[in-house]
Amino acid sequence: MTWAVGAFIALVAVLVASKPLRGESFGGTDGVVVLACGLRALTIAMAQATIRSWGRRVPGWLLLGGLAGAAGLQVFYPLAELVIKLTVVVGLVEETGLGATHTDATAWFNLVMTALIWGVPGALLARIAVRYQSRAGVSSRWVFLGIVGGLAFLLGLGLLIG
């Protein structure tokens, strides 16, 4: 699975990088796409580190914290968007120009895609983190610190992008 995701990352990176060759200019979302691809590549490397011999050179606390942080960030992101949309639907919040508050059919489709692109890998990374922790015997505090760090990173990205 990580090979397929890695191939997709490579394809997206080539498509973004080759925009000038196709006569297109870089847009505002291109930086976000490149950052997302880089983060996804890092999560693939962390997942591979749990099963490859070279992964034993990565400190266990760092690998577990990174896995937990990536899992927390990726699971929380679609859940947060769902909560925002539901607060709009029930009338607690008004729809604004922000994407998360949109409730048309396209917005709900985008939420489902967000859950598939972020939530599913996040759940898989959470499973990898749990299995790694039991094998490596790393303290649970790194899970907590990783999740807090991942959510802080997500908040920072949201502030930077939004």
Secondary structure, DSSP 4 states (H G I P E B T S, - for coil): -HHHHHHHHHHHHHHHHTGGGGT----TTHHHHHHHHHHHHHHHHHHHHTTSGGGGGS-HHHHHHHHHHHHHHHHHHHHHHHHHHHHHHTTSS---SSGGG--SHHHHHHHHHHIIIIIHHHHHHHHHHHHHHHHHT--THHHHHHHHHHHHHHHHHHHHH-
